[in-house]
Amino acid sequence: MQLLFDVIKQEYRILLASQFLLIMLMIIAASGIYLIEHQVQPEHFSSIPQSMWWAVVTLTTLGYGDVVPITAIGRFFAGTITILSLAMVALPSGILASSFSEHLRKRRSEFRNKIKHALADGALDMEELDDLESLRKSLDIDVQDAVELFDIVHSHQQQQKPKS
């Protein structure tokens, strides 16, 4: 959870910008569907604020079906808004996933570099093992992942040694 909070903290400006765009699209969608459908469906689209329900359901692609456009232009508009909303709703997910992945990569890289440094003299002493374990815990790296990283680094260093 801490990693997720770190990602949100780092990406909050981009996430806020994407939310702002989503809100703007929702206002445009509610206004547009109101202008298109309010005369034929005044019970569902009697005002822009009431049309917001349709906009939210459409933008989130839930599509309850309780309020739908019935005119041809209304359906075309709804389809266009739905396609646009797919990108807008997916944008924050993509931002979070990308940043989450980058944070994990940085953590593993930091741990790998610490392993390389600890193995520089060819052996690990208890102090280096304690430091590695402490770093592993602070970076929240799984024990199995840590062992795999250690094996990779150790194997690579063995291959780099000059043969005598």
C-alpha positions as CSV (number, residue, x, y, z in Angstrom):
1,M,0.0,0.0,0.0
2,Q,2.9,2.3,0.7
3,L,4.1,1.9,-2.8
4,L,0.7,2.8,-4.2
5,F,0.6,6.0,-2.0
6,D,4.1,6.9,-3.2
7,V,3.0,6.5,-6.8
8,I,-0.1,8.6,-6.3
9,K,1.9,11.3,-4.5
10,Q,4.5,11.4,-7.3
11,E,1.9,11.4,-10.1
12,Y,-0.8,13.6,-8.4
13,R,-0.5,16.4,-10.9
14,I,-1.0,14.2,-13.9
15,L,-3.8,12.4,-12.2
16,L,-5.5,15.7,-11.3
17,A,-5.1,16.9,-14.9
18,S,-6.7,13.7,-16.2
19,Q,-9.6,14.0,-13.7
20,F,-10.1,17.6,-14.8
21,L,-10.3,16.4,-18.4
22,L,-12.8,13.7,-17.4
23,I,-15.0,16.3,-15.5
24,M,-14.9,18.6,-18.6
25,L,-15.9,15.7,-20.8
26,M,-18.7,14.9,-18.4
27,I,-20.0,18.5,-18.5
28,I,-19.8,18.5,-22.3
29,A,-21.6,15.1,-22.5
30,A,-24.3,16.2,-20.1
31,S,-24.8,19.5,-21.9
32,G,-24.8,17.9,-25.3
33,I,-27.2,15.1,-24.5
34,Y,-29.5,17.7,-22.8
35,L,-29.5,19.9,-26.0
36,I,-30.1,16.8,-28.2
37,E,-32.7,14.9,-26.1
38,H,-34.5,17.2,-23.8
39,Q,-37.4,17.9,-26.1
40,V,-38.1,14.2,-26.8
41,Q,-37.3,12.9,-23.3
42,P,-38.0,15.8,-20.9
43,E,-38.5,13.3,-18.0
44,H,-34.9,12.1,-18.3
45,F,-33.1,15.1,-19.7
46,S,-35.0,18.1,-18.2
47,S,-31.8,19.9,-17.2
48,I,-28.0,19.7,-17.5
49,P,-27.6,18.7,-13.9
50,Q,-30.2,15.9,-14.3
51,S,-28.4,14.8,-17.5
52,M,-25.2,14.4,-15.5
53,W,-26.5,10.9,-14.4
54,W,-26.5,9.8,-18.0
55,A,-23.1,11.3,-18.5
56,V,-21.5,9.6,-15.5
57,V,-23.0,6.2,-16.4
58,T,-21.9,6.6,-20.0
59,L,-18.4,7.9,-19.2
60,T,-17.7,5.1,-16.8
61,T,-19.1,2.6,-19.4
62,L,-21.4,1.2,-16.8
63,G,-24.4,1.7,-19.1
64,Y,-27.3,0.9,-16.8
65,G,-29.8,1.4,-19.6
66,D,-32.2,3.3,-17.4
67,V,-31.7,6.5,-19.5
68,V,-30.8,6.2,-23.1
69,P,-30.9,8.5,-26.1
70,I,-33.7,7.7,-28.6
71,T,-32.9,10.1,-31.4
72,A,-30.4,9.2,-34.1
73,I,-28.2,12.1,-33.4
74,G,-28.5,11.4,-29.6
75,R,-27.3,7.8,-30.2
76,F,-24.4,9.0,-32.4
77,F,-23.4,11.5,-29.7
78,A,-23.7,8.9,-27.0
79,G,-21.5,6.5,-29.1
80,T,-18.9,9.2,-29.6
81,I,-18.9,10.1,-25.9
82,T,-18.5,6.5,-25.0
83,I,-15.5,6.0,-27.2
84,L,-13.9,9.2,-25.9
85,S,-14.6,8.1,-22.3
86,L,-12.7,4.8,-22.7
87,A,-9.5,6.7,-23.1
88,M,-10.3,9.2,-20.4
89,V,-11.2,6.5,-17.8
90,A,-8.2,4.3,-18.8
91,L,-5.8,7.2,-18.6
92,P,-5.4,7.3,-14.8
93,S,-5.1,3.5,-14.7
94,G,-2.3,3.6,-17.3
95,I,-0.5,6.4,-15.4
96,L,-0.7,4.5,-12.1
97,A,0.4,1.2,-13.7
98,S,3.3,2.7,-15.5
99,S,4.5,4.6,-12.4
100,F,4.0,1.6,-10.2
101,S,6.1,-0.5,-12.5
102,E,8.8,2.1,-12.6
103,H,9.0,2.3,-8.8
104,L,9.3,-1.5,-8.6
105,R,12.1,-1.4,-11.2
106,K,13.9,1.3,-9.2
107,R,13.6,-0.7,-6.0
108,R,15.1,-3.8,-7.7
109,S,17.8,-1.8,-9.3
110,E,18.8,-0.3,-5.9
111,F,18.9,-3.7,-4.3
112,R,20.8,-5.2,-7.2
113,N,23.4,-2.4,-6.9
114,K,23.7,-3.0,-3.2
115,I,24.3,-6.7,-3.9
116,K,27.0,-5.8,-6.5
117,H,28.7,-3.6,-3.9
118,A,28.5,-6.3,-1.2
119,L,30.0,-8.9,-3.6
120,A,32.8,-6.6,-4.9
121,D,35.3,-8.3,-2.6
122,G,34.1,-11.8,-3.6
123,A,32.5,-12.7,-0.3
124,L,29.7,-11.6,2.0
125,D,30.2,-11.0,5.7
126,M,27.5,-10.8,8.3
127,E,27.4,-7.0,8.3
128,E,26.8,-7.0,4.5
129,L,24.1,-9.7,4.9
130,D,22.4,-7.7,7.6
131,D,22.6,-4.5,5.4
132,L,21.1,-6.4,2.4
133,E,18.3,-7.9,4.6
134,S,17.6,-4.4,6.0
135,L,17.4,-2.9,2.6
136,R,15.3,-5.8,1.3
137,K,12.8,-5.1,4.0
138,S,12.8,-1.4,3.6
139,L,12.2,-1.7,-0.2
140,D,9.6,-4.4,0.5
141,I,11.2,-6.9,-1.8
142,D,10.0,-10.5,-1.5
143,V,12.6,-13.0,-0.2
144,Q,12.3,-15.1,-3.3
145,D,12.9,-12.0,-5.6
146,A,15.9,-11.1,-3.4
147,V,17.4,-14.5,-3.8
148,E,16.8,-14.5,-7.6
149,L,18.4,-11.0,-7.8
150,F,21.4,-12.2,-5.7
151,D,21.8,-15.3,-7.9
152,I,21.7,-13.2,-11.1
153,V,24.3,-10.7,-9.8
154,H,26.5,-13.5,-8.3
155,S,26.4,-15.5,-11.5
156,H,27.1,-12.4,-13.6
157,Q,30.1,-11.5,-11.5
158,Q,31.4,-15.1,-11.7
159,Q,31.3,-14.9,-15.4
160,Q,33.1,-11.5,-15.4
161,K,36.1,-12.9,-13.4
162,P,39.2,-13.3,-15.5
163,K,40.2,-17.0,-15.8
164,S,43.7,-17.9,-14.7
